[in-house]
Amino acid sequence: MLAGSIEAQAQAPGQGPPAAAGNADAPIQALVERVKAAAAAVRSRGEAVFPAFRERGGPWYQGDDYVVVLGSEGRSVVYPPDPRGEGLNYANFQDLGGKPFGRQLLAIASAPSGKGWVHYQWRRPKPGERRPVWKATYGERVTAPSGRTYVVLFGLYEPPMARAFVLDAVEGAAALLQRQGRAGFEALRDRRGPFFYQDTYVFVLDRQGNLLLNPGFPALEGRNLLSWPDPAERARAAASLKAVLEEGSTWTTYRWPRPSASPLPEAKITYLRKVLAPGGEVLIVGSGLYGEE
């Protein structure tokens, strides 16, 4: 491991692109806007809007796109594809890989922000459809005029990877580490938890560039990014860490292998965020997606 501070060793630019939305983010942003609109409808009209949510071919239910509404206790009150799905308690729902996505959806109701993403594998609601696919669902907590609290959800089957997912994962992990510090690492390692989605995972560095946590490549934990063999990658890592320590967050680009593919590195864009953990320890939380430079 190399001694000295990141600030003293930064030699080359490496902050990467700003967090501007790319093409993959367009359908994701559209879905978020639909959730906001549905939540606003519940906020103003309450339960009276639920029949409109169930209307096939209407503005809220078209093809595979439909709004789902859960009560704060976990039971579904609107499930357009099949009325028999209304009244079911989502608390113990798991996807076909054992991921407890039901609890993760319900956690939106108690989250400080009252909104968030959940990723899981599910079958499309079509007769004879048996192949599970990845689904990304966005939810928002809302209180109706009746005083009842609901979680309004929209999902997208087989979504493109998007920076919005990376931002959500990093912000969630940052909030966890702010509360728990390194005790939160166990939750970040859980492959059935909210921080894993296909090849996307959260990693943690200290301010010297030591890799404290990498669930995708645990054998690399303990390595220092400033000791990497490639001088260009060392310089990029130093500049990126300098930027996140000074600015609080940054995007960076580099090449890194996918956990589920060959060991050959691919282009990856990553978001880094500085976190002040209990006891004053500074941690760097990051997550990224492949295929962008």
C-alpha positions as a printed Julia matrix, in Angstrom:
293×3 Matrix{Float64}:
   0.0     0.0     0.0
   1.22    3.48   -0.73
   1.72    5.94    2.09
   0.64    9.55    2.08
  -2.57   11.33    1.29
  -4.6    11.13   -1.9
  -4.38   14.9    -2.24
  -0.61   14.8    -2.47
  -0.55   12.09   -5.14
  -3.14   13.33   -7.63
  -1.34   13.71  -10.94
  -3.96   13.52  -13.68
  -7.55   14.48  -14.37
 -10.07   11.71  -13.92
 -13.34   13.05  -12.59
 -15.25   11.79  -15.65
 -18.51   13.14  -17.01
 -21.09   15.07  -15.02
 -24.25   13.33  -13.89
 -26.21   14.33  -16.96
 -28.86   11.86  -18.08
 -27.99    9.67  -21.04
 -30.31    7.89  -23.45
 -30.78    5.02  -20.99
 -32.08    7.44  -18.39
 -34.93    8.79  -20.55
 -37.39    5.9   -19.93
 -36.34    5.84  -16.29
 -37.08    9.54  -15.86
 -40.42    9.07  -17.64
 -41.33    6.32  -15.18
 -40.42    8.55  -12.23
 -42.66   11.28  -13.62
 -45.54    8.79  -13.91
 -45.12    7.83  -10.25
 -45.12   11.5    -9.27
 -48.3    12.08  -11.27
 -50.04    9.04   -9.77
 -48.98   10.07   -6.26
 -50.31   13.58   -6.89
 -53.63   12.06   -7.99
 -53.88   10.05   -4.77
 -52.87   13.07   -2.73
 -55.67   15.17   -4.24
 -58.43   12.63   -4.97
 -57.6     9.82   -2.59
 -59.16    6.4    -3.06
 -61.59    7.79   -5.65
 -58.8     7.61   -8.26
 -58.22    3.87   -7.81
 -60.83    2.76  -10.43
 -59.02    4.89  -13.03
 -55.75    3.15  -12.13
 -57.39   -0.22  -12.93
 -58.81    0.81  -16.32
 -57.04   -1.16  -19.06
 -56.07    1.11  -21.94
 -56.46    4.18  -19.76
 -53.67    6.62  -18.93
 -52.47    4.51  -15.98
 -52.61    0.99  -17.48
 -51.2     0.29  -20.93
 -49.64   -3.05  -21.87
 -47.0    -3.98  -19.32
 -47.17   -0.53  -17.73
 -49.5    -0.2   -14.77
 -49.63    1.44  -11.38
 -49.66   -0.63   -8.19
 -50.74    0.81   -4.85
 -49.84   -0.73   -1.5
 -51.3     0.19    1.86
 -48.84    1.15    4.58
 -49.48   -2.21    6.29
 -48.3    -4.03    3.16
 -51.5    -5.14    1.45
 -52.07   -4.27   -2.2
 -55.14   -2.15   -2.87
 -54.59   -1.67   -6.63
 -53.15   -4.37   -8.89
 -54.55   -3.91  -12.42
 -53.24   -7.07  -14.17
 -55.28   -9.35  -11.89
 -57.9    -8.23   -9.33
 -57.12  -11.39   -7.38
 -53.81   -9.77   -6.53
 -55.55   -7.09   -4.5
 -55.58   -7.72   -0.78
 -52.36   -9.76   -0.82
 -49.74   -8.86    1.75
 -46.4    -8.06    0.12
 -44.4    -8.32    3.34
 -43.08  -11.81    2.59
 -42.94  -11.61   -1.22
 -39.68  -12.87   -2.72
 -38.54  -13.04   -6.32
 -37.44  -16.29   -7.94
 -33.91  -15.77   -6.63
 -35.07  -15.37   -3.05
 -34.74  -11.6    -2.94
 -37.27  -10.18   -0.43
 -38.45   -7.44   -2.75
 -41.77   -7.11   -0.93
 -40.06   -5.86    2.22
 -37.9    -3.58    0.13
 -40.96   -2.04   -1.54
 -42.62   -1.54    1.84
 -39.46    0.05    3.22
 -40.16    3.02    0.93
 -43.05    3.94    3.23
 -40.69    4.39    6.19
 -37.68    5.78    4.32
 -36.78    9.4     5.17
 -37.1    10.41    1.52
 -40.33    8.45    1.0
 -39.21    7.25   -2.42
 -36.79    4.85   -4.07
 -35.98    2.02   -6.48
 -36.27   -1.74   -5.99
 -34.84   -4.27   -8.47
 -35.97   -7.9    -8.7
 -36.78  -10.73  -11.12
 -40.42  -11.26  -12.07
 -42.56  -12.7   -14.85
 -44.47  -10.4   -17.18
 -48.24  -10.58  -16.54
 -49.03  -12.47  -19.75
 -50.69  -15.87  -20.22
 -48.09  -18.6   -20.48
 -45.19  -16.29  -19.59
 -42.78  -18.28  -17.41
 -39.4   -16.66  -17.99
 -38.48  -14.24  -15.2
 -36.87  -10.97  -16.26
 -35.36   -8.11  -14.33
 -37.78   -5.43  -13.27
 -37.02   -2.02  -11.81
 -39.82   -0.51   -9.73
 -39.95    3.04   -8.44
 -42.17    3.98   -5.51
 -43.29    7.07   -3.64
 -45.05    7.41   -0.3
 -48.22    9.5    -0.32
 -50.96   10.41    2.16
 -54.53   10.57    0.82
 -57.17   13.06    2.06
 -58.57   10.18    4.15
 -55.36   10.22    6.17
 -54.32    6.78    4.91
 -50.74    6.32    3.72
 -49.96    4.45    0.52
 -46.96    3.52   -1.6
 -47.54    4.22   -5.32
 -45.43    2.05   -7.63
 -44.61    1.83  -11.33
 -42.25   -0.78  -12.76
 -40.31   -1.32  -15.95
 -39.52   -4.79  -17.27
 -36.01   -5.38  -18.63
 -34.97   -1.77  -18.09
 -31.76   -0.34  -19.49
 -29.03    0.26  -16.96
 -29.18    3.91  -15.97
 -27.25    6.36  -13.84
 -30.39    6.94  -11.78
 -30.0     3.41  -10.38
 -26.37    4.06   -9.47
 -27.22    7.33   -7.71
 -30.02    5.65   -5.76
 -27.76    2.78   -4.64
 -24.95    5.1    -3.54
 -27.25    7.47   -1.67
 -28.91    4.55    0.11
 -25.56    3.04    1.05
 -24.27    6.43    2.2
 -27.25    6.86    4.52
 -26.65    3.37    5.93
 -22.96    4.02    6.6
 -23.67    7.41    8.14
 -25.79    5.59   10.73
 -23.82    2.39   11.19
 -20.3     2.91    9.86
 -18.49   -0.32    9.02
 -21.22   -2.3    10.77
 -23.27   -1.58    7.64
 -20.87   -3.58    5.44
 -22.81   -6.79    6.1
 -25.92   -5.33    4.47
 -23.87   -4.11    1.49
 -22.51   -7.63    0.96
 -25.97   -9.23    0.86
 -26.63  -10.29   -2.75
 -30.35  -10.48   -1.99
 -30.35   -7.02   -0.49
 -31.23   -3.69   -2.11
 -27.67   -2.86   -3.21
 -27.27   -5.59   -5.85
 -28.79   -5.44   -9.32
 -27.34   -7.63  -12.07
 -23.69   -6.47  -12.27
 -24.24   -3.37  -10.15
 -22.99   -3.37   -6.56
 -21.7    -0.91   -3.97
 -18.05   -0.75   -2.88
 -16.33    1.25   -0.13
 -12.88    2.87    0.1
 -11.12    4.76    2.86
  -9.63    8.19    2.2
  -6.19    6.68    1.44
  -7.64    4.62   -1.42
  -7.73    1.26    0.37
 -10.53   -1.0    -0.89
 -12.44   -1.88    2.27
 -15.42   -3.58    0.65
 -16.04   -4.98   -2.81
 -18.8    -7.63   -2.9
 -18.28   -8.15   -6.63
 -14.57   -8.97   -6.19
 -13.98   -9.76   -2.5
 -10.46  -11.09   -3.19
  -9.39   -7.51   -3.96
 -10.36   -6.17   -0.55
  -7.35   -4.7     1.21
  -5.73   -3.53   -2.03
  -4.89    0.13   -2.52
  -6.07    1.7    -5.77
  -2.91    3.82   -5.88
  -0.79    0.67   -6.08
  -2.44   -0.54   -9.31
   0.13   -1.7   -11.93
  -1.09    0.63  -14.68
   0.29    4.17  -14.13
  -2.64    5.72  -16.0
  -5.16    3.94  -13.78
  -3.23    4.97  -10.67
  -3.33    8.6   -11.79
  -7.04    8.37  -12.61
  -7.79    6.86   -9.19
  -5.76    9.55   -7.41
  -7.52   12.37   -9.26
 -10.96   10.87   -8.65
 -10.34   10.38   -4.94
  -8.97   13.9    -4.66
 -12.14   15.21   -6.32
 -14.55   13.29   -4.09
 -12.68   14.29   -0.92
 -12.7    17.97   -1.91
 -16.12   18.2    -3.58
 -18.12   15.54   -1.75
 -19.03   13.56   -4.88
 -17.83   12.94   -8.42
 -18.25   10.73  -11.49
 -15.29    8.85  -12.86
 -14.65    6.49  -15.77
 -12.24    3.57  -15.98
 -12.07   -0.06  -17.11
 -13.12   -2.88  -14.78
 -14.31   -6.52  -15.28
 -17.93   -7.54  -14.78
 -18.58   -9.95  -11.9
 -20.67  -12.2   -14.16
 -18.51  -12.1   -17.3
 -14.93  -12.66  -18.42
 -12.03  -11.2   -16.42
 -11.31   -8.75  -19.24
 -11.99   -5.16  -18.16
 -14.79   -3.14  -19.74
 -15.65    0.54  -19.78
 -17.4     1.56  -16.56
 -18.74    4.84  -15.21
 -18.9     5.18  -11.44
 -20.36    7.63   -8.96
 -18.36    8.29   -5.79
 -19.65    9.97   -2.64
 -17.88   10.96    0.58
 -19.52    9.81    3.84
 -18.76   10.81    7.42
 -19.33    7.67    9.48
 -19.8     7.5    13.27
 -16.6     8.32   15.09
 -15.53   10.71   12.35
 -14.22    8.12    9.9
 -14.33    9.27    6.27
 -15.51    6.6     3.84
 -15.91    6.75    0.06
 -18.96    4.91   -1.31
 -19.17    4.05   -4.99
 -21.22    2.16   -7.54
 -21.19    2.1   -11.33
 -22.53    0.71  -14.56
 -20.8    -0.86  -17.51
 -20.81    0.17  -21.14
 -20.22    3.93  -20.8
 -17.08    5.99  -21.15
